[in-house]
């Protein structure tokens, strides 16, 4: 059984920030939300601001050019209206970016549709079927294909091609309409395909890097950092105020495991034998632990198990692990089976720090070693941190 993260860890620096999606909606229509929620809210917000800012420059610049060339209907009034409306849209995009953590998730896909309608509407209102009028359809395609998964990206691209046909139809018949539709109808999907392919490759690379960062290469267990992040999440009282009651609401136990006389095994039989013992120990730990536990290798021969729930659950898990290792009779030094020492501590959200939880478990493990090894010592179940 692979290690199971009992609670989502807080995002690390440089990782993606998820959009705010109600858990109930995710569970009911996961495919829908996967397609409509941006990969990363921060990147989506910045991309939206950049696209709108470039659109403002293009619209105001086009209006200035129209005034300079004496285009009918252009003047100070049209320039003021274009500038005011464009800056209002930019202000809205900046507000979304500034308060992106509070923005409901449907706003982000809706922004792509607003870009699409806006680009089409401006060109139709101006009667502009030139390349300058048609290129505005690139903006929603770039936003959707770079920030969303392929389903929504291709939907927006299809709508952009349809909007091109509408634009050419409403701006009056002209000899270049069919060639324009063919060129734009091929260029937009090509652009979308490139962006969707690149972002998918990027997502796969990021997933592999995260898997390597969170998994010990020898045992396949979680790393120390992953365990610490999960423990911090479980000990954070704010995470327990959101949503319904969870197993972690009763606190979290930390079980530290240490193979007795592991150094002697390495010295007498070599490091490959030590590595084999750690792999075998990881297999035993997986077989005993529940799905909600998080199993980690902290370094050397020290493993840890994060056990959400009341204190007796962690103590029971430690004793079960101790008994399982005894029954397995892992080969150790001098022909004797390896034994296991375990220290157990428990903390509650809002009253126990991770440092205190780890220190208590480490002290219990030290007591087990001092008592002659091959033992389980349960430390205090703290309701308040002394720090």
C-alpha positions as CSV (number, residue, x, y, z in Angstrom):
1,X,0.0,0.0,0.0
2,X,1.6,3.3,-1.0
3,X,1.9,6.1,1.6
4,X,-1.2,8.1,1.8
5,X,-1.1,11.8,2.6
6,X,-3.7,12.4,5.4
7,X,-4.1,16.0,4.5
8,X,-3.1,18.3,1.7
9,X,0.1,20.1,2.5
10,X,0.4,23.8,2.2
11,X,1.9,24.8,-1.2
12,X,5.6,25.1,-1.4
13,X,7.3,28.0,-3.0
14,X,7.3,27.7,-6.7
15,X,4.4,25.3,-6.9
16,X,1.0,25.8,-8.4
17,X,-1.8,27.6,-6.5
18,X,-5.1,25.9,-6.9
19,X,-8.3,27.7,-7.5
20,X,-11.1,27.9,-4.9
21,X,-13.4,25.0,-5.8
22,X,-16.0,23.7,-3.4
23,X,-15.2,20.2,-2.3
24,X,-18.7,19.0,-3.0
25,X,-18.5,20.2,-6.6
26,X,-15.2,18.5,-7.1
27,X,-16.5,15.2,-5.9
28,X,-19.7,15.4,-8.0
29,X,-18.2,16.5,-11.3
30,X,-14.4,16.1,-11.1
31,X,-14.0,16.0,-14.9
32,X,-15.9,19.3,-15.3
33,X,-13.9,21.1,-12.7
34,X,-10.6,19.7,-14.0
35,X,-11.4,21.3,-17.4
36,X,-12.7,24.6,-16.1
37,X,-10.3,25.3,-13.2
38,X,-7.0,27.0,-14.2
39,X,-3.8,25.1,-13.6
40,X,-2.5,27.9,-11.4
41,X,-4.5,30.9,-10.3
42,X,-1.5,33.2,-9.9
43,X,-0.2,32.5,-13.4
44,X,-3.8,32.8,-14.9
45,X,-4.3,36.1,-13.2
46,X,-1.0,37.5,-14.4
47,X,-1.6,36.2,-17.9
48,X,-5.1,37.8,-17.9
49,X,-3.6,41.2,-16.8
50,X,-1.0,41.0,-19.6
51,X,-3.5,40.2,-22.3
52,X,-5.9,43.0,-21.2
53,X,-3.0,45.5,-21.0
54,X,-1.9,44.6,-24.5
55,X,-5.5,44.9,-25.6
56,X,-5.7,48.4,-24.1
57,X,-2.6,49.4,-26.0
58,X,-4.0,48.0,-29.2
59,X,-7.4,49.6,-28.9
60,X,-6.2,53.0,-27.9
61,X,-3.4,52.9,-30.5
62,X,-5.9,51.9,-33.2
63,X,-8.2,54.8,-32.3
64,X,-5.3,57.2,-32.4
65,X,-4.3,55.9,-35.8
66,X,-7.9,56.2,-37.0
67,X,-8.0,59.9,-35.9
68,X,-4.6,60.6,-37.6
69,X,-5.8,59.1,-40.9
70,X,-9.1,60.9,-40.8
71,X,-11.3,57.7,-40.5
72,X,-15.0,58.7,-40.4
73,X,-16.5,58.6,-36.9
74,X,-13.2,58.9,-35.1
75,X,-12.4,61.8,-32.9
76,X,-11.8,63.0,-29.3
77,X,-15.1,61.5,-28.2
78,X,-14.4,58.0,-29.6
79,X,-10.9,58.1,-28.2
80,X,-12.1,59.1,-24.7
81,X,-14.7,56.3,-24.8
82,X,-12.2,53.7,-26.0
83,X,-9.7,54.7,-23.4
84,X,-12.2,54.8,-20.6
85,X,-13.7,51.4,-21.4
86,X,-10.3,49.8,-21.9
87,X,-8.9,51.1,-18.7
88,X,-12.0,50.0,-16.8
89,X,-11.5,46.4,-18.1
90,X,-7.8,46.6,-17.1
91,X,-8.8,47.8,-13.6
92,X,-11.0,44.8,-13.3
93,X,-8.3,42.4,-14.4
94,X,-5.9,44.0,-11.9
95,X,-8.5,43.6,-9.1
96,X,-8.9,40.0,-10.0
97,X,-5.1,39.5,-9.8
98,X,-4.8,41.4,-6.5
99,X,-7.5,39.4,-4.8
100,X,-7.1,36.2,-6.7
101,X,-7.2,34.0,-3.6
102,X,-10.8,35.2,-2.9
103,X,-12.0,34.9,-6.5
104,X,-14.6,32.1,-7.1
105,X,-13.3,29.5,-9.6
106,X,-16.0,30.2,-12.3
107,X,-14.6,33.7,-12.9
108,X,-11.4,32.4,-14.5
109,X,-13.0,30.4,-17.3
110,X,-15.6,33.1,-17.7
111,X,-12.8,35.6,-18.3
112,X,-11.8,33.7,-21.5
113,X,-15.4,34.0,-22.8
114,X,-15.4,37.7,-21.9
115,X,-12.2,38.2,-23.9
116,X,-13.8,36.3,-26.9
117,X,-17.0,38.3,-26.9
118,X,-15.1,41.6,-26.3
119,X,-12.7,41.1,-29.2
120,X,-15.5,40.1,-31.5
121,X,-17.8,42.9,-30.4
122,X,-15.2,45.7,-30.8
123,X,-14.4,44.6,-34.4
124,X,-18.0,44.3,-35.3
125,X,-18.9,47.7,-33.8
126,X,-16.0,49.3,-35.7
127,X,-16.9,47.4,-38.9
128,X,-13.3,46.2,-39.0
129,X,-12.7,43.0,-40.9
130,X,-9.0,43.6,-41.4
131,X,-6.2,41.6,-40.0
132,X,-6.0,44.1,-37.1
133,X,-9.7,43.4,-36.2
134,X,-9.3,39.6,-36.5
135,X,-6.1,39.2,-34.5
136,X,-8.0,40.1,-31.3
137,X,-9.3,36.5,-31.3
138,X,-5.8,35.3,-30.5
139,X,-6.1,36.7,-27.0
140,X,-8.8,34.3,-25.6
141,X,-7.2,31.3,-27.3
142,X,-3.8,32.1,-25.8
143,X,-5.3,32.6,-22.3
144,X,-7.4,29.4,-22.5
145,X,-4.8,27.1,-24.0
146,X,-2.0,28.2,-21.7
147,X,-3.9,28.3,-18.4
148,X,-6.6,25.5,-18.7
149,X,-6.7,21.9,-19.6
150,X,-7.2,20.7,-23.1
151,X,-11.0,20.3,-23.0
152,X,-11.7,24.0,-22.2
153,X,-8.8,25.1,-24.4
154,X,-10.3,23.4,-27.4
155,X,-13.8,24.7,-26.6
156,X,-12.6,28.3,-26.6
157,X,-10.6,27.7,-29.8
158,X,-13.7,26.4,-31.5
159,X,-15.7,29.3,-30.3
160,X,-13.0,31.7,-31.6
161,X,-13.2,30.2,-35.1
162,X,-17.0,30.5,-35.0
163,X,-16.6,34.1,-33.8
164,X,-14.3,34.7,-36.8
165,X,-17.1,33.5,-39.1
166,X,-19.6,35.8,-37.4
167,X,-17.3,38.8,-37.6
168,X,-16.7,38.3,-41.3
169,X,-20.5,37.9,-41.9
170,X,-21.5,40.9,-39.9
171,X,-18.9,43.3,-41.3
172,X,-20.3,42.9,-44.8
173,X,-19.4,40.8,-47.8
174,X,-15.9,41.3,-49.1
175,X,-13.7,39.2,-51.5
176,X,-11.2,38.1,-48.8
177,X,-13.8,36.7,-46.4
178,X,-13.3,33.0,-47.3
179,X,-9.5,33.1,-47.4
180,X,-9.5,35.0,-44.1
181,X,-11.7,32.4,-42.5
182,X,-9.6,29.6,-43.8
183,X,-6.3,31.1,-42.6
184,X,-7.6,32.1,-39.1
185,X,-9.6,28.8,-38.8
186,X,-6.3,27.0,-39.2
187,X,-4.0,29.4,-37.3
188,X,-6.0,29.4,-34.1
189,X,-6.1,25.6,-33.7
190,X,-2.5,25.4,-34.5
191,X,-1.7,28.0,-31.8
192,X,-3.9,26.1,-29.3
193,X,-2.3,22.8,-30.1
194,X,1.2,24.1,-29.5
195,X,0.3,25.7,-26.2
196,X,-1.8,22.7,-25.0
197,X,1.1,20.3,-25.9
198,X,3.7,22.4,-24.1
199,X,1.7,23.0,-21.0
200,X,0.9,19.2,-20.8
201,X,4.6,18.4,-21.1
202,X,5.3,21.0,-18.4
203,X,2.7,19.5,-16.0
204,X,4.2,16.0,-16.5
205,X,7.6,17.3,-15.7
206,X,6.4,19.1,-12.6
207,X,4.6,16.0,-11.4
208,X,7.7,13.9,-11.8
209,X,9.8,16.4,-9.9
210,X,7.3,16.6,-7.1
211,X,7.2,12.8,-6.9
212,X,10.9,12.7,-6.6
213,X,11.0,15.4,-4.0
214,X,8.3,13.7,-1.9
215,X,9.5,10.1,-2.2
216,X,12.5,8.4,-0.7
217,X,14.3,6.6,-3.6
218,X,15.3,3.5,-1.6
219,X,12.1,2.7,0.3
220,X,9.5,4.6,-1.7
221,X,8.2,6.2,1.5
222,X,7.6,9.9,1.8
223,X,10.4,12.2,2.6
224,X,11.0,14.2,5.9
225,X,9.9,17.4,4.2
226,X,6.6,15.8,3.0
227,X,5.9,14.5,6.5
228,X,6.6,17.8,8.1
229,X,4.3,19.6,5.7
230,X,1.5,17.2,6.3
231,X,2.0,17.4,10.1
232,X,1.9,21.2,10.0
233,X,-1.3,21.0,8.0
234,X,-2.9,18.6,10.5
235,X,-1.8,20.8,13.5
236,X,-3.1,24.0,11.9
237,X,-6.5,24.8,13.5
238,X,-7.7,26.8,10.5
239,X,-7.7,23.7,8.3
240,X,-10.1,22.0,10.8
241,X,-12.6,24.9,10.7
242,X,-13.2,24.4,7.0
243,X,-15.5,21.6,5.9
244,X,-16.9,18.7,7.9
245,X,-15.4,16.7,10.7
246,X,-12.3,14.7,9.7
247,X,-10.2,12.1,11.3
248,X,-7.4,14.6,12.0
249,X,-9.8,16.8,14.1
250,X,-8.9,14.5,17.1
251,X,-5.3,15.4,16.7
252,X,-2.3,13.6,15.2
253,X,0.1,11.0,16.5
254,X,3.7,10.7,15.5
255,X,5.4,7.3,15.7
256,X,9.2,7.3,15.3
257,X,10.8,3.9,14.4
258,X,14.4,2.9,14.7
259,X,16.0,-0.4,13.9
260,X,18.1,-1.7,16.8
261,X,21.8,-2.3,16.1
262,X,21.5,-1.2,12.5
263,X,25.0,0.1,12.5
264,X,26.3,-3.4,13.4
265,X,24.4,-4.8,10.5
266,X,26.1,-2.3,8.1
267,X,29.5,-3.0,9.6
268,X,29.3,-6.8,9.5
269,X,27.3,-7.5,6.4
270,X,27.8,-4.3,4.4
271,X,25.6,-1.5,3.3
272,X,23.6,-3.6,0.7
273,X,22.4,-5.7,3.5
274,X,21.4,-2.6,5.4
275,X,19.6,-1.2,2.4
276,X,17.7,-4.6,2.0
277,X,16.7,-4.4,5.7
278,X,15.3,-0.9,5.2
279,X,13.3,-2.0,2.1
280,X,12.0,-5.0,4.0
281,X,11.1,-2.8,7.0
282,X,9.2,-0.4,4.7
283,X,7.2,-3.3,3.3
284,X,6.2,-4.4,6.8
285,X,5.3,-0.9,7.8
286,X,3.1,-0.5,4.7
287,X,1.3,-3.7,5.4
288,X,0.4,-2.7,9.0
289,X,-0.5,1.0,8.5
290,X,-3.9,2.3,7.5
291,X,-4.7,4.2,4.3
292,X,-4.9,7.5,6.2
293,X,-1.4,7.2,7.7
294,X,1.6,8.9,6.2
295,X,4.8,6.8,6.1
296,X,8.2,8.5,5.8
297,X,11.9,7.8,6.0
298,X,13.6,10.6,8.0
299,X,17.1,9.4,7.3
300,X,19.4,6.5,8.0
301,X,17.3,3.7,9.6
302,X,14.8,6.1,11.2
303,X,11.2,5.9,9.9
304,X,8.2,7.8,11.0
305,X,4.4,7.3,10.7
306,X,2.0,10.2,11.0
307,X,-1.3,8.8,12.4
308,X,-4.3,11.2,12.4
309,X,-6.7,10.5,15.2
310,X,-6.8,10.2,19.0
311,X,-3.8,9.2,21.1
312,X,-4.8,5.5,21.4
313,X,-4.7,5.1,17.7
314,X,-1.0,6.1,17.4
315,X,-0.1,3.9,20.4
316,X,-1.9,0.9,18.9
317,X,-0.2,1.5,15.5
318,X,3.2,1.5,17.2
319,X,2.6,-1.7,19.0
320,X,1.3,-3.4,15.9
321,X,4.4,-2.3,14.0
322,X,6.7,-3.6,16.8
323,X,4.9,-7.0,16.7
324,X,5.0,-7.2,12.9
325,X,8.8,-6.6,12.8
326,X,9.3,-9.3,15.5
327,X,7.1,-11.8,13.5
328,X,8.9,-11.0,10.3
329,X,12.4,-11.8,11.8
330,X,14.4,-9.6,9.5
331,X,18.0,-10.8,9.2
332,X,20.4,-8.7,11.2
333,X,24.0,-8.8,12.4
334,X,25.6,-12.0,13.8
335,X,22.7,-14.1,12.6
336,X,20.2,-12.4,15.0
337,X,16.9,-11.0,13.8
338,X,16.5,-7.2,13.7
339,X,14.3,-5.6,16.4
340,X,12.5,-2.3,16.4
341,X,12.3,0.5,19.0
342,X,9.4,3.0,18.7
343,X,8.5,6.3,20.4
344,X,5.0,7.7,20.2
345,X,3.7,11.2,20.8
346,X,0.4,13.0,20.2
347,X,-0.6,16.6,19.6
348,X,-3.8,18.5,19.0
349,X,-4.5,21.3,16.5
350,X,-3.8,24.8,17.8
351,X,-2.1,23.6,21.0
352,X,0.9,21.6,19.8
353,X,3.6,22.7,17.5
354,X,5.3,20.2,15.1
355,X,8.6,20.8,16.9
356,X,7.1,19.9,20.2
357,X,5.4,16.8,18.7
358,X,8.7,15.6,17.2
359,X,10.6,16.3,20.4
360,X,8.2,14.3,22.4
361,X,8.3,11.4,20.0
362,X,12.1,11.5,19.9
363,X,12.3,11.5,23.7
364,X,10.0,8.5,23.8
365,X,12.2,6.7,21.2
366,X,15.3,7.5,23.3
367,X,13.6,6.1,26.4
368,X,12.8,2.9,24.4
369,X,16.5,2.6,23.4
370,X,17.6,3.3,27.0
371,X,15.3,0.6,28.3
372,X,17.1,-2.1,26.4
373,X,15.8,-1.6,22.8
374,X,13.1,-3.7,21.2
375,X,10.4,-1.7,23.0
376,X,7.6,0.8,22.5
377,X,7.4,3.9,24.7
378,X,4.3,6.2,24.5
379,X,5.0,9.8,25.4
380,X,2.6,12.4,26.6
381,X,-0.6,13.3,24.7
382,X,-0.3,17.0,24.9
383,X,-3.3,19.3,25.0
384,X,-1.2,22.5,25.2
385,X,2.2,23.3,23.9
386,X,4.8,24.4,26.5
387,X,6.3,26.7,23.9
